[in-house]
Amino acid sequence: MKSESQAPGKIILSGEYAVVFGYPGIAVPSPQYLRVTFEKLTNREDILIDWPQISEDALWQTYAQRIISLCEQKSEKSTGILSIHSDIPLGKGMGSSTALVIAICRCLLGQECEIDARAIEDSVNPGNSGIDFAVIWKDKPLRFQKGIAPDPTQLRTDFLKCGSLIDTGKANESTPDLVAWVNERSKESQIEEALREIGECTNRLLAGEDPLAVFRDHHRCQVALGVVPSEVQTLIAGIEARGGAAKVLGAGGRTGGGGMVLALEPSE
Ligand code: MEV
């Protein structure tokens, strides 16, 4: 017997880190999906993970195994082969880790597993705000704010048609570590101000302000938080010098790459 499921990635247009502290954010699902197929086999003793894309990467293997173990605590044990394929870039700020939680849970626990999947997300991605889970679960553009039901946003996203994604490489730090690091410094006035302004960027986008202007300010706030590596700052300075704007998607990084950057061309 085979079951199949899928989940998109996410693109945060505004709100990184600020959403952890209760400010609003906006996220849209990515056009790329992660797909999982589970073939139940009674002649096996465990679940074999078949994920050729990550054959070299023990961290992803361990991460997928942990999600499976947590699913097994919530349902009867199954055995078989779990095949995974992701078109979402892995570990680059586009929600691949949450998409994996949701797609595996849907496959092993059934399509109505939202509460269990959310609990598993909280175990494997501690400190998360819930924005990634909300947009990836619903597969719809959302205004997200902690403690309020996510609101499907009417935001016009046609400006994204002239946007592009630039891969700046993986950060050396994990998202939970970066969130914890921002949390430790969240009472410093510069950090407090950056978080507040990022929340304001969300309101400005929703009010219809030019995304180029909002993205430039949003990027400066992410720099102030310390999550945009210097080479990525140089890349974005070049884009701005040509009249465009860009921002890191997701948690960014302190060293190494900053994950995916979303760049917008000048509207003319
Ligand atoms: C990660 O995609 C977005 C962060 O704001 C963390 C979170 O909200 O869970 C950095």
Boltz pocket constraint, residues with backbone or C-beta under 6 A from the ligand:
constraints:
  - pocket:
      binder: B
      contacts: [[A, 12], [A, 15], [A, 16], [A, 17], [A, 18], [A, 19], [A, 20], [A, 93], [A, 127], [A, 128], [A, 129], [A, 130], [A, 131], [A, 132], [A, 175], [A, 179], [A, 250], [A, 251]]
      max_distance: 6.0
